[in-house]
Amino acid sequence: MSEFDILTKYIPMIQSDNVGEWVIDKENDGTLEHPIHMPFVAYSEIVNNFIKDFYNFEESNKDMGLTSYGDILKANGLEWDMELMKNADVSSLNAQCVLALIMGAVRAERFCDGALLDFFKCGCILKWLERLKSIE
């Protein structure tokens, strides 16, 4: 059993999952009686479990320093920027940096609704997990 199995086990699940979708209120008209609800992303159970397992992994591997993901990215010539992260060539990155990319994506959701959905939909999370699997 590899140290990354808790995360890489999600590779086939993500490949066959819709991961989530935007929920937009189209039923209410914005009146006091029927206020419009703000749009939000409803993530699949697989994504929610992945996030939980990722934080459990981080908690069990404090020595990797993943809470300093911005510094890890910077030390590897990357930045905590959605487009730069998406376009990063991960083929030569070490496990700590790949995990920092995942942490950056997960944390981005706290600042921008739907950011994590975008990382899943464009294939980045899958690509990063596959890189972790190849490092094993």
N, C-alpha and C positions, 0 to 999 in steps of 0.2 A: 504494500500500500504506500502510495506516494504522499508527500506532505500537502500536495495541491489537489488531491482527490476530492476533497470537500467542495472544491470549485469546478474542477474539470468534469465532474460527473454531470454538469449541466449542459455540456456541449450538445449531446443528442436531444436533450429536452428543449433547448433554445431553438435548435434547427426545426423542430416541429411545432413550435408554439407561436401564437400571434403576439406575444409579450405584453400587449396592452393597446389601449386606444383612448383618444380624447372623448370625453363625455361633454356634450354641448347641449344646454337646455333649449329645446325647440318647442316646448309645450307652454311655457309661461310668456306673458306679453309685457311684463315690466310694470304692471300696475301694482298698487299697494296690496291688493288681494292676491296677485299672482306675480311676485317678484322673480326676476330672472336669476337663476343660480349661476355662479361663476363657472366657467369651463374648468375641467380638471382631467388628469390622466388616471384611468383605472388600469392598474397593472395586473397582469395575470398572477395566478398563485405561484407559478414557477419563478417569476421575477421577484415576487415578495420573499419567497424562500431563498432565492439566490442572495438577495440583499442581507437577509438574516444570517445566512451561512458565511457571507463575506465578512460581516462584522464579527462573527464568532471566530473566524480565521484570524482577523486582525488582532482580536483580544488575546488569542492564544499564541500570537507571534509578535509580541511587542518589540522584540529585538530587531525587527525589520523596519521599524520607525515609520509605518505607513501613515500615521497622522500628520507627518511632515511631507505629504505627497508632493506639494509644490516645490519644496527644496530638492526632493529626489528627481522630479522631472527636470528641474533647472540644471542639476548636476549632470544630467544625461542629454543636455542640449535641447530640451523641450520646455514648453510652458503650459500652464493650466489655462488653456484656451481651446474651445471646442474644435475649431477647424484644424489647429495644429495637432491636437491629440488625434483627431480622426485620420489625419494624413501621415502620422508618424510611422516610420519604417521600423517595425518591431522585430524584424528578423535577427537583429544582433543585440537586442536589449536583454538585460538580465532579469531574473524573476522579480527582484525588488522594484525595478522600474515598471515592468508590466503590471504588477499589483498596484503601483502608484497611479498608473493610468486608470485602472478600474476604480480605485478609491476616488480619484478626481471626477470620474463620471458619476459615481454614486452621490458624491457630495454636491455636484453641480445641480442636482435636482432640488436641493434646498434653496437655491438662489434663482432657479429658472425652471418653472413647471414644464415638464416634457423633455428636459435635457437628457435624462437617462433613457427615455423612450427613443430619442433620436440616436443615441449611441447603440442601442439594441437594433433598431430598424436598419441602420446603415451597415451593420455587420461588424462593428468595432469590438463589441464585447465578445462575440464569438471568435474573432481573429485573435484577440488578446488571450482568451482561454486556450485556444489552440497553440499559441506560442508557449504558454505555461506548460501545456502537455508535452510539447517538444523539448522543453528544458528538462523535464523529468527524466 
